[in-house]
Amino acid sequence: MPHISVKLYPGRSEQQKVRLAEQIVKDVVSLLECSEESISLAIEEIKPGDWAEKVYRPDILNNPDKLYKQPGYNPFE
């Protein structure tokens, strides 16, 4: 029962978000050998000015053991 959470800056079209979700779900089904019905996916838009405190600090900086891909930026520098 994977649940996927995608956080990104505002500005993508609804079509882009739907296509992103479809592609992620397709890859998860293939890689995890699970049914599409078992997957849920949420997309949350975060304003650039809120990114450091709402995403970077809690999800990235404070959870390095959960990251499988490190970002190439630091919003505090």
PyMOL Python script that loads the backbone (N, CA, C, O; Angstrom):
from pymol import cmd

cmd.read_pdbstr("""\
ATOM      1  N   MET A   1       0.832  -1.193   0.000  1.00  0.00           N
ATOM      2  CA  MET A   1       0.000   0.000   0.000  1.00  0.00           C
ATOM      3  C   MET A   1       0.875   1.253   0.000  1.00  0.00           C
ATOM      4  O   MET A   1       0.862   1.997   0.981  1.00  0.00           O
ATOM      5  N   PRO A   2       1.613   1.504  -1.040  1.00  0.00           N
ATOM      6  CA  PRO A   2       2.402   2.723  -1.031  1.00  0.00           C
ATOM      7  C   PRO A   2       1.533   3.975  -1.167  1.00  0.00           C
ATOM      8  O   PRO A   2       0.587   4.028  -1.953  1.00  0.00           O
ATOM      9  N   HIS A   3       1.896   4.975  -0.368  1.00  0.00           N
ATOM     10  CA  HIS A   3       1.332   6.314  -0.529  1.00  0.00           C
ATOM     11  C   HIS A   3       2.498   7.212  -0.877  1.00  0.00           C
ATOM     12  O   HIS A   3       3.516   7.209  -0.185  1.00  0.00           O
ATOM     13  N   ILE A   4       2.361   7.973  -1.933  1.00  0.00           N
ATOM     14  CA  ILE A   4       3.429   8.837  -2.420  1.00  0.00           C
ATOM     15  C   ILE A   4       3.006  10.279  -2.241  1.00  0.00           C
ATOM     16  O   ILE A   4       1.891  10.667  -2.588  1.00  0.00           O
ATOM     17  N   SER A   5       3.920  11.067  -1.691  1.00  0.00           N
ATOM     18  CA  SER A   5       3.662  12.485  -1.485  1.00  0.00           C
ATOM     19  C   SER A   5       4.680  13.284  -2.283  1.00  0.00           C
ATOM     20  O   SER A   5       5.887  13.135  -2.095  1.00  0.00           O
ATOM     21  N   VAL A   6       4.183  14.131  -3.173  1.00  0.00           N
ATOM     22  CA  VAL A   6       5.038  14.977  -3.996  1.00  0.00           C
ATOM     23  C   VAL A   6       4.797  16.421  -3.575  1.00  0.00           C
ATOM     24  O   VAL A   6       3.663  16.900  -3.566  1.00  0.00           O
ATOM     25  N   LYS A   7       5.880  17.103  -3.227  1.00  0.00           N
ATOM     26  CA  LYS A   7       5.795  18.520  -2.866  1.00  0.00           C
ATOM     27  C   LYS A   7       6.596  19.298  -3.904  1.00  0.00           C
ATOM     28  O   LYS A   7       7.732  18.944  -4.222  1.00  0.00           O
ATOM     29  N   LEU A   8       5.998  20.348  -4.419  1.00  0.00           N
ATOM     30  CA  LEU A   8       6.666  21.131  -5.448  1.00  0.00           C
ATOM     31  C   LEU A   8       6.187  22.574  -5.423  1.00  0.00           C
ATOM     32  O   LEU A   8       5.163  22.899  -4.821  1.00  0.00           O
ATOM     33  N   TYR A   9       6.949  23.427  -6.087  1.00  0.00           N
ATOM     34  CA  TYR A   9       6.553  24.826  -6.218  1.00  0.00           C
ATOM     35  C   TYR A   9       5.278  24.927  -7.053  1.00  0.00           C
ATOM     36  O   TYR A   9       5.047  24.086  -7.922  1.00  0.00           O
ATOM     37  N   PRO A  10       4.452  25.933  -6.805  1.00  0.00           N
ATOM     38  CA  PRO A  10       3.286  26.177  -7.654  1.00  0.00           C
ATOM     39  C   PRO A  10       3.727  26.549  -9.068  1.00  0.00           C
ATOM     40  O   PRO A  10       4.864  26.961  -9.296  1.00  0.00           O
ATOM     41  N   GLY A  11       2.808  26.394  -9.999  1.00  0.00           N
ATOM     42  CA  GLY A  11       3.084  26.851 -11.355  1.00  0.00           C
ATOM     43  C   GLY A  11       2.957  25.779 -12.410  1.00  0.00           C
ATOM     44  O   GLY A  11       2.921  26.090 -13.601  1.00  0.00           O
ATOM     45  N   ARG A  12       2.888  24.513 -12.000  1.00  0.00           N
ATOM     46  CA  ARG A  12       2.686  23.450 -12.978  1.00  0.00           C
ATOM     47  C   ARG A  12       1.204  23.392 -13.327  1.00  0.00           C
ATOM     48  O   ARG A  12       0.341  23.657 -12.491  1.00  0.00           O
ATOM     49  N   SER A  13       0.936  23.048 -14.548  1.00  0.00           N
ATOM     50  CA  SER A  13      -0.464  22.943 -14.971  1.00  0.00           C
ATOM     51  C   SER A  13      -1.083  21.684 -14.374  1.00  0.00           C
ATOM     52  O   SER A  13      -0.384  20.777 -13.921  1.00  0.00           O
ATOM     53  N   GLU A  14      -2.405  21.655 -14.387  1.00  0.00           N
ATOM     54  CA  GLU A  14      -3.108  20.461 -13.908  1.00  0.00           C
ATOM     55  C   GLU A  14      -2.725  19.258 -14.769  1.00  0.00           C
ATOM     56  O   GLU A  14      -2.566  18.149 -14.259  1.00  0.00           O
ATOM     57  N   GLN A  15      -2.578  19.481 -16.059  1.00  0.00           N
ATOM     58  CA  GLN A  15      -2.183  18.405 -16.969  1.00  0.00           C
ATOM     59  C   GLN A  15      -0.795  17.873 -16.601  1.00  0.00           C
ATOM     60  O   GLN A  15      -0.584  16.660 -16.616  1.00  0.00           O
ATOM     61  N   GLN A  16       0.142  18.744 -16.274  1.00  0.00           N
ATOM     62  CA  GLN A  16       1.476  18.294 -15.878  1.00  0.00           C
ATOM     63  C   GLN A  16       1.418  17.462 -14.601  1.00  0.00           C
ATOM     64  O   GLN A  16       2.097  16.442 -14.483  1.00  0.00           O
ATOM     65  N   LYS A  17       0.600  17.906 -13.646  1.00  0.00           N
ATOM     66  CA  LYS A  17       0.493  17.166 -12.382  1.00  0.00           C
ATOM     67  C   LYS A  17      -0.158  15.805 -12.598  1.00  0.00           C
ATOM     68  O   LYS A  17       0.252  14.821 -11.984  1.00  0.00           O
ATOM     69  N   VAL A  18      -1.162  15.739 -13.459  1.00  0.00           N
ATOM     70  CA  VAL A  18      -1.805  14.455 -13.766  1.00  0.00           C
ATOM     71  C   VAL A  18      -0.805  13.530 -14.447  1.00  0.00           C
ATOM     72  O   VAL A  18      -0.722  12.351 -14.102  1.00  0.00           O
ATOM     73  N   ARG A  19      -0.053  14.043 -15.400  1.00  0.00           N
ATOM     74  CA  ARG A  19       0.942  13.220 -16.106  1.00  0.00           C
ATOM     75  C   ARG A  19       2.042  12.750 -15.165  1.00  0.00           C
ATOM     76  O   ARG A  19       2.499  11.611 -15.260  1.00  0.00           O
ATOM     77  N   LEU A  20       2.468  13.621 -14.257  1.00  0.00           N
ATOM     78  CA  LEU A  20       3.470  13.233 -13.261  1.00  0.00           C
ATOM     79  C   LEU A  20       2.945  12.092 -12.400  1.00  0.00           C
ATOM     80  O   LEU A  20       3.634  11.094 -12.192  1.00  0.00           O
ATOM     81  N   ALA A  21       1.731  12.243 -11.906  1.00  0.00           N
ATOM     82  CA  ALA A  21       1.126  11.205 -11.071  1.00  0.00           C
ATOM     83  C   ALA A  21       1.006   9.894 -11.842  1.00  0.00           C
ATOM     84  O   ALA A  21       1.331   8.832 -11.311  1.00  0.00           O
ATOM     85  N   GLU A  22       0.547   9.958 -13.074  1.00  0.00           N
ATOM     86  CA  GLU A  22       0.405   8.745 -13.882  1.00  0.00           C
ATOM     87  C   GLU A  22       1.741   8.043 -14.082  1.00  0.00           C
ATOM     88  O   GLU A  22       1.825   6.818 -13.993  1.00  0.00           O
ATOM     89  N   GLN A  23       2.778   8.816 -14.350  1.00  0.00           N
ATOM     90  CA  GLN A  23       4.096   8.216 -14.594  1.00  0.00           C
ATOM     91  C   GLN A  23       4.671   7.605 -13.319  1.00  0.00           C
ATOM     92  O   GLN A  23       5.240   6.514 -13.354  1.00  0.00           O
ATOM     93  N   ILE A  24       4.527   8.297 -12.210  1.00  0.00           N
ATOM     94  CA  ILE A  24       5.017   7.760 -10.936  1.00  0.00           C
ATOM     95  C   ILE A  24       4.285   6.468 -10.605  1.00  0.00           C
ATOM     96  O   ILE A  24       4.913   5.478 -10.231  1.00  0.00           O
ATOM     97  N   VAL A  25       2.966   6.470 -10.740  1.00  0.00           N
ATOM     98  CA  VAL A  25       2.179   5.266 -10.443  1.00  0.00           C
ATOM     99  C   VAL A  25       2.611   4.125 -11.357  1.00  0.00           C
ATOM    100  O   VAL A  25       2.768   2.994 -10.897  1.00  0.00           O
ATOM    101  N   LYS A  26       2.802   4.400 -12.619  1.00  0.00           N
ATOM    102  CA  LYS A  26       3.237   3.372 -13.564  1.00  0.00           C
ATOM    103  C   LYS A  26       4.564   2.760 -13.119  1.00  0.00           C
ATOM    104  O   LYS A  26       4.722   1.540 -13.131  1.00  0.00           O
ATOM    105  N   ASP A  27       5.505   3.597 -12.731  1.00  0.00           N
ATOM    106  CA  ASP A  27       6.810   3.105 -12.290  1.00  0.00           C
ATOM    107  C   ASP A  27       6.719   2.318 -10.991  1.00  0.00           C
ATOM    108  O   ASP A  27       7.394   1.301 -10.835  1.00  0.00           O
ATOM    109  N   VAL A  28       5.897   2.774 -10.062  1.00  0.00           N
ATOM    110  CA  VAL A  28       5.728   2.058  -8.796  1.00  0.00           C
ATOM    111  C   VAL A  28       5.122   0.675  -9.038  1.00  0.00           C
ATOM    112  O   VAL A  28       5.579  -0.312  -8.462  1.00  0.00           O
ATOM    113  N   VAL A  29       4.113   0.602  -9.873  1.00  0.00           N
ATOM    114  CA  VAL A  29       3.496  -0.692 -10.206  1.00  0.00           C
ATOM    115  C   VAL A  29       4.554  -1.636 -10.771  1.00  0.00           C
ATOM    116  O   VAL A  29       4.623  -2.802 -10.382  1.00  0.00           O
ATOM    117  N   SER A  30       5.361  -1.140 -11.672  1.00  0.00           N
ATOM    118  CA  SER A  30       6.378  -1.956 -12.318  1.00  0.00           C
ATOM    119  C   SER A  30       7.479  -2.389 -11.344  1.00  0.00           C
ATOM    120  O   SER A  30       7.843  -3.564 -11.293  1.00  0.00           O
ATOM    121  N   LEU A  31       7.997  -1.446 -10.582  1.00  0.00           N
ATOM    122  CA  LEU A  31       9.125  -1.741  -9.698  1.00  0.00           C
ATOM    123  C   LEU A  31       8.739  -2.534  -8.453  1.00  0.00           C
ATOM    124  O   LEU A  31       9.485  -3.416  -8.026  1.00  0.00           O
ATOM    125  N   LEU A  32       7.591  -2.232  -7.871  1.00  0.00           N
ATOM    126  CA  LEU A  32       7.186  -2.899  -6.634  1.00  0.00           C
ATOM    127  C   LEU A  32       6.258  -4.095  -6.877  1.00  0.00           C
ATOM    128  O   LEU A  32       5.881  -4.809  -5.948  1.00  0.00           O
ATOM    129  N   GLU A  33       5.904  -4.291  -8.144  1.00  0.00           N
ATOM    130  CA  GLU A  33       5.029  -5.404  -8.516  1.00  0.00           C
ATOM    131  C   GLU A  33       3.759  -5.417  -7.667  1.00  0.00           C
ATOM    132  O   GLU A  33       3.396  -6.423  -7.058  1.00  0.00           O
ATOM    133  N   CYS A  34       3.110  -4.273  -7.653  1.00  0.00           N
ATOM    134  CA  CYS A  34       1.852  -4.141  -6.917  1.00  0.00           C
ATOM    135  C   CYS A  34       0.774  -3.664  -7.878  1.00  0.00           C
ATOM    136  O   CYS A  34       1.067  -3.275  -9.009  1.00  0.00           O
ATOM    137  N   SER A  35      -0.444  -3.693  -7.435  1.00  0.00           N
ATOM    138  CA  SER A  35      -1.536  -3.240  -8.295  1.00  0.00           C
ATOM    139  C   SER A  35      -1.687  -1.728  -8.203  1.00  0.00           C
ATOM    140  O   SER A  35      -1.373  -1.118  -7.180  1.00  0.00           O
ATOM    141  N   GLU A  36      -2.167  -1.142  -9.274  1.00  0.00           N
ATOM    142  CA  GLU A  36      -2.408   0.305  -9.296  1.00  0.00           C
ATOM    143  C   GLU A  36      -3.415   0.701  -8.221  1.00  0.00           C
ATOM    144  O   GLU A  36      -3.326   1.793  -7.658  1.00  0.00           O
ATOM    145  N   GLU A  37      -4.368  -0.175  -7.935  1.00  0.00           N
ATOM    146  CA  GLU A  37      -5.399   0.115  -6.940  1.00  0.00           C
ATOM    147  C   GLU A  37      -4.835   0.282  -5.528  1.00  0.00           C
ATOM    148  O   GLU A  37      -5.474   0.890  -4.670  1.00  0.00           O
ATOM    149  N   SER A  38      -3.657  -0.247  -5.294  1.00  0.00           N
ATOM    150  CA  SER A  38      -3.084  -0.151  -3.943  1.00  0.00           C
ATOM    151  C   SER A  38      -2.299   1.139  -3.721  1.00  0.00           C
ATOM    152  O   SER A  38      -1.824   1.394  -2.614  1.00  0.00           O
ATOM    153  N   ILE A  39      -2.162   1.943  -4.754  1.00  0.00           N
ATOM    154  CA  ILE A  39      -1.326   3.151  -4.680  1.00  0.00           C
ATOM    155  C   ILE A  39      -2.188   4.400  -4.533  1.00  0.00           C
ATOM    156  O   ILE A  39      -3.210   4.555  -5.200  1.00  0.00           O
ATOM    157  N   SER A  40      -1.751   5.281  -3.648  1.00  0.00           N
ATOM    158  CA  SER A  40      -2.342   6.623  -3.573  1.00  0.00           C
ATOM    159  C   SER A  40      -1.218   7.628  -3.737  1.00  0.00           C
ATOM    160  O   SER A  40      -0.069   7.348  -3.394  1.00  0.00           O
ATOM    161  N   LEU A  41      -1.550   8.791  -4.257  1.00  0.00           N
ATOM    162  CA  LEU A  41      -0.542   9.810  -4.522  1.00  0.00           C
ATOM    163  C   LEU A  41      -1.148  11.186  -4.302  1.00  0.00           C
ATOM    164  O   LEU A  41      -2.240  11.483  -4.785  1.00  0.00           O
ATOM    165  N   ALA A  42      -0.428  12.016  -3.572  1.00  0.00           N
ATOM    166  CA  ALA A  42      -0.861  13.390  -3.309  1.00  0.00           C
ATOM    167  C   ALA A  42       0.191  14.355  -3.841  1.00  0.00           C
ATOM    168  O   ALA A  42       1.391  14.086  -3.771  1.00  0.00           O
ATOM    169  N   ILE A  43      -0.269  15.468  -4.366  1.00  0.00           N
ATOM    170  CA  ILE A  43       0.629  16.538  -4.802  1.00  0.00           C
ATOM    171  C   ILE A  43       0.274  17.782  -4.007  1.00  0.00           C
ATOM    172  O   ILE A  43      -0.876  18.220  -3.981  1.00  0.00           O
ATOM    173  N   GLU A  44       1.290  18.342  -3.358  1.00  0.00           N
ATOM    174  CA  GLU A  44       1.098  19.537  -2.538  1.00  0.00           C
ATOM    175  C   GLU A  44       1.997  20.655  -3.071  1.00  0.00           C
ATOM    176  O   GLU A  44       3.209  20.484  -3.205  1.00  0.00           O
ATOM    177  N   GLU A  45       1.394  21.776  -3.366  1.00  0.00           N
ATOM    178  CA  GLU A  45       2.165  22.921  -3.823  1.00  0.00           C
ATOM    179  C   GLU A  45       2.615  23.746  -2.617  1.00  0.00           C
ATOM    180  O   GLU A  45       1.817  24.086  -1.744  1.00  0.00           O
ATOM    181  N   ILE A  46       3.902  24.058  -2.591  1.00  0.00           N
ATOM    182  CA  ILE A  46       4.500  24.824  -1.498  1.00  0.00           C
ATOM    183  C   ILE A  46       5.112  26.087  -2.092  1.00  0.00           C
ATOM    184  O   ILE A  46       5.908  26.007  -3.027  1.00  0.00           O
ATOM    185  N   LYS A  47       4.755  27.238  -1.565  1.00  0.00           N
ATOM    186  CA  LYS A  47       5.307  28.507  -2.046  1.00  0.00           C
ATOM    187  C   LYS A  47       6.818  28.532  -1.818  1.00  0.00           C
ATOM    188  O   LYS A  47       7.297  28.016  -0.808  1.00  0.00           O
ATOM    189  N   PRO A  48       7.576  29.126  -2.747  1.00  0.00           N
ATOM    190  CA  PRO A  48       9.031  29.176  -2.604  1.00  0.00           C
ATOM    191  C   PRO A  48       9.491  29.750  -1.261  1.00  0.00           C
ATOM    192  O   PRO A  48      10.466  29.270  -0.684  1.00  0.00           O
ATOM    193  N   GLY A  49       8.804  30.760  -0.770  1.00  0.00           N
ATOM    194  CA  GLY A  49       9.179  31.365   0.505  1.00  0.00           C
ATOM    195  C   GLY A  49       8.944  30.471   1.708  1.00  0.00           C
ATOM    196  O   GLY A  49       9.509  30.706   2.776  1.00  0.00           O
ATOM    197  N   ASP A  50       8.116  29.447   1.545  1.00  0.00           N
ATOM    198  CA  ASP A  50       7.815  28.504   2.624  1.00  0.00           C
ATOM    199  C   ASP A  50       8.610  27.208   2.520  1.00  0.00           C
ATOM    200  O   ASP A  50       8.572  26.387   3.437  1.00  0.00           O
ATOM    201  N   TRP A  51       9.330  27.012   1.416  1.00  0.00           N
ATOM    202  CA  TRP A  51       9.989  25.738   1.132  1.00  0.00           C
ATOM    203  C   TRP A  51      10.964  25.321   2.237  1.00  0.00           C
ATOM    204  O   TRP A  51      10.938  24.176   2.686  1.00  0.00           O
ATOM    205  N   ALA A  52      11.807  26.227   2.667  1.00  0.00           N
ATOM    206  CA  ALA A  52      12.835  25.871   3.654  1.00  0.00           C
ATOM    207  C   ALA A  52      12.219  25.343   4.951  1.00  0.00           C
ATOM    208  O   ALA A  52      12.679  24.340   5.498  1.00  0.00           O
ATOM    209  N   GLU A  53      11.195  26.009   5.433  1.00  0.00           N
ATOM    210  CA  GLU A  53      10.612  25.611   6.715  1.00  0.00           C
ATOM    211  C   GLU A  53       9.557  24.511   6.611  1.00  0.00           C
ATOM    212  O   GLU A  53       9.385  23.735   7.552  1.00  0.00           O
ATOM    213  N   LYS A  54       8.852  24.432   5.486  1.00  0.00           N
ATOM    214  CA  LYS A  54       7.786  23.433   5.357  1.00  0.00           C
ATOM    215  C   LYS A  54       8.250  22.126   4.713  1.00  0.00           C
ATOM    216  O   LYS A  54       7.615  21.086   4.890  1.00  0.00           O
ATOM    217  N   VAL A  55       9.352  22.178   3.967  1.00  0.00           N
ATOM    218  CA  VAL A  55       9.813  20.974   3.275  1.00  0.00           C
ATOM    219  C   VAL A  55      11.266  20.650   3.626  1.00  0.00           C
ATOM    220  O   VAL A  55      11.555  19.573   4.147  1.00  0.00           O
ATOM    221  N   TYR A  56      12.172  21.578   3.344  1.00  0.00           N
ATOM    222  CA  TYR A  56      13.602  21.273   3.497  1.00  0.00           C
ATOM    223  C   TYR A  56      13.962  20.868   4.927  1.00  0.00           C
ATOM    224  O   TYR A  56      14.571  19.821   5.146  1.00  0.00           O
ATOM    225  N   ARG A  57      13.588  21.687   5.880  1.00  0.00           N
ATOM    226  CA  ARG A  57      13.965  21.373   7.267  1.00  0.00           C
ATOM    227  C   ARG A  57      13.297  20.083   7.772  1.00  0.00           C
ATOM    228  O   ARG A  57      14.011  19.188   8.226  1.00  0.00           O
ATOM    229  N   PRO A  58      11.964  19.946   7.714  1.00  0.00           N
ATOM    230  CA  PRO A  58      11.349  18.747   8.293  1.00  0.00           C
ATOM    231  C   PRO A  58      11.550  17.470   7.479  1.00  0.00           C
ATOM    232  O   PRO A  58      11.743  16.399   8.054  1.00  0.00           O
ATOM    233  N   ASP A  59      11.507  17.568   6.152  1.00  0.00           N
ATOM    234  CA  ASP A  59      11.531  16.359   5.332  1.00  0.00           C
ATOM    235  C   ASP A  59      12.920  15.955   4.855  1.00  0.00           C
ATOM    236  O   ASP A  59      13.173  14.774   4.616  1.00  0.00           O
ATOM    237  N   ILE A  60      13.808  16.905   4.715  1.00  0.00           N
ATOM    238  CA  ILE A  60      15.134  16.626   4.154  1.00  0.00           C
ATOM    239  C   ILE A  60      16.213  16.713   5.230  1.00  0.00           C
ATOM    240  O   ILE A  60      16.892  15.726   5.516  1.00  0.00           O
ATOM    241  N   LEU A  61      16.369  17.881   5.818  1.00  0.00           N
ATOM    242  CA  LEU A  61      17.425  18.092   6.807  1.00  0.00           C
ATOM    243  C   LEU A  61      17.256  17.204   8.040  1.00  0.00           C
ATOM    244  O   LEU A  61      18.232  16.632   8.524  1.00  0.00           O
ATOM    245  N   ASN A  62      16.052  17.084   8.544  1.00  0.00           N
ATOM    246  CA  ASN A  62      15.817  16.324   9.770  1.00  0.00           C
ATOM    247  C   ASN A  62      15.553  14.841   9.547  1.00  0.00           C
ATOM    248  O   ASN A  62      15.317  14.114  10.512  1.00  0.00           O
ATOM    249  N   ASN A  63      15.586  14.375   8.311  1.00  0.00           N
ATOM    250  CA  ASN A  63      15.325  12.961   8.012  1.00  0.00           C
ATOM    251  C   ASN A  63      16.307  12.388   6.992  1.00  0.00           C
ATOM    252  O   ASN A  63      15.880  11.786   6.007  1.00  0.00           O
ATOM    253  N   PRO A  64      17.595  12.558   7.204  1.00  0.00           N
ATOM    254  CA  PRO A  64      18.551  12.080   6.202  1.00  0.00           C
ATOM    255  C   PRO A  64      18.507  10.564   6.005  1.00  0.00           C
ATOM    256  O   PRO A  64      18.824  10.076   4.920  1.00  0.00           O
ATOM    257  N   ASP A  65      18.122   9.821   7.029  1.00  0.00           N
ATOM    258  CA  ASP A  65      18.066   8.360   6.921  1.00  0.00           C
ATOM    259  C   ASP A  65      16.920   7.879   6.040  1.00  0.00           C
ATOM    260  O   ASP A  65      16.912   6.721   5.621  1.00  0.00           O
ATOM    261  N   LYS A  66      15.959   8.741   5.754  1.00  0.00           N
ATOM    262  CA  LYS A  66      14.819   8.373   4.914  1.00  0.00           C
ATOM    263  C   LYS A  66      15.005   8.793   3.457  1.00  0.00           C
ATOM    264  O   LYS A  66      14.229   8.388   2.592  1.00  0.00           O
ATOM    265  N   LEU A  67      16.023   9.598   3.182  1.00  0.00           N
ATOM    266  CA  LEU A  67      16.243  10.097   1.825  1.00  0.00           C
ATOM    267  C   LEU A  67      16.976   9.072   0.975  1.00  0.00           C
ATOM    268  O   LEU A  67      17.991   8.517   1.395  1.00  0.00           O
ATOM    269  N   TYR A  68      16.462   8.827  -0.207  1.00  0.00           N
ATOM    270  CA  TYR A  68      17.136   7.959  -1.163  1.00  0.00           C
ATOM    271  C   TYR A  68      17.760   8.771  -2.282  1.00  0.00           C
ATOM    272  O   TYR A  68      18.493   8.233  -3.112  1.00  0.00           O
ATOM    273  N   LYS A  69      17.474  10.057  -2.307  1.00  0.00           N
ATOM    274  CA  LYS A  69      18.076  10.981  -3.264  1.00  0.00           C
ATOM    275  C   LYS A  69      18.232  12.317  -2.558  1.00  0.00           C
ATOM    276  O   LYS A  69      17.248  12.965  -2.203  1.00  0.00           O
ATOM    277  N   GLN A  70      19.485  12.722  -2.358  1.00  0.00           N
ATOM    278  CA  GLN A  70      19.786  13.993  -1.708  1.00  0.00           C
ATOM    279  C   GLN A  70      19.610  15.139  -2.704  1.00  0.00           C
ATOM    280  O   GLN A  70      19.915  14.979  -3.886  1.00  0.00           O
ATOM    281  N   PRO A  71      19.121  16.298  -2.237  1.00  0.00           N
ATOM    282  CA  PRO A  71      19.038  17.447  -3.146  1.00  0.00           C
ATOM    283  C   PRO A  71      20.422  18.055  -3.367  1.00  0.00           C
ATOM    284  O   PRO A  71      21.338  17.845  -2.572  1.00  0.00           O
ATOM    285  N   GLY A  72      20.556  18.790  -4.428  1.00  0.00           N
ATOM    286  CA  GLY A  72      21.814  19.453  -4.727  1.00  0.00           C
ATOM    287  C   GLY A  72      21.800  20.917  -4.344  1.00  0.00           C
ATOM    288  O   GLY A  72      22.534  21.719  -4.922  1.00  0.00           O
ATOM    289  N   TYR A  73      20.971  21.274  -3.372  1.00  0.00           N
ATOM    290  CA  TYR A  73      20.860  22.663  -2.941  1.00  0.00           C
ATOM    291  C   TYR A  73      20.701  22.710  -1.428  1.00  0.00           C
ATOM    292  O   TYR A  73      20.373  21.708  -0.793  1.00  0.00           O
ATOM    293  N   ASN A  74      20.936  23.886  -0.863  1.00  0.00           N
ATOM    294  CA  ASN A  74      20.676  24.141   0.552  1.00  0.00           C
ATOM    295  C   ASN A  74      20.067  25.541   0.624  1.00  0.00           C
ATOM    296  O   ASN A  74      20.755  26.527   0.359  1.00  0.00           O
ATOM    297  N   PRO A  75      18.785  25.637   0.978  1.00  0.00           N
ATOM    298  CA  PRO A  75      18.132  26.950   0.975  1.00  0.00           C
ATOM    299  C   PRO A  75      18.622  27.884   2.083  1.00  0.00           C
ATOM    300  O   PRO A  75      18.255  29.059   2.107  1.00  0.00           O
ATOM    301  N   PHE A  76      19.439  27.376   2.992  1.00  0.00           N
ATOM    302  CA  PHE A  76      19.938  28.198   4.090  1.00  0.00           C
ATOM    303  C   PHE A  76      21.300  28.796   3.786  1.00  0.00           C
ATOM    304  O   PHE A  76      21.836  29.551   4.597  1.00  0.00           O
ATOM    305  N   GLU A  77      21.862  28.477   2.644  1.00  0.00           N
ATOM    306  CA  GLU A  77      23.184  29.017   2.276  1.00  0.00           C
ATOM    307  C   GLU A  77      23.047  30.263   1.450  1.00  0.00           C
ATOM    308  O   GLU A  77      24.051  30.853   1.051  1.00  0.00           O
TER     309      GLU A  77
END
""", "prot")
cmd.dss("prot")
cmd.show_as("cartoon", "prot")
cmd.util.cbc("prot")
cmd.orient("prot")
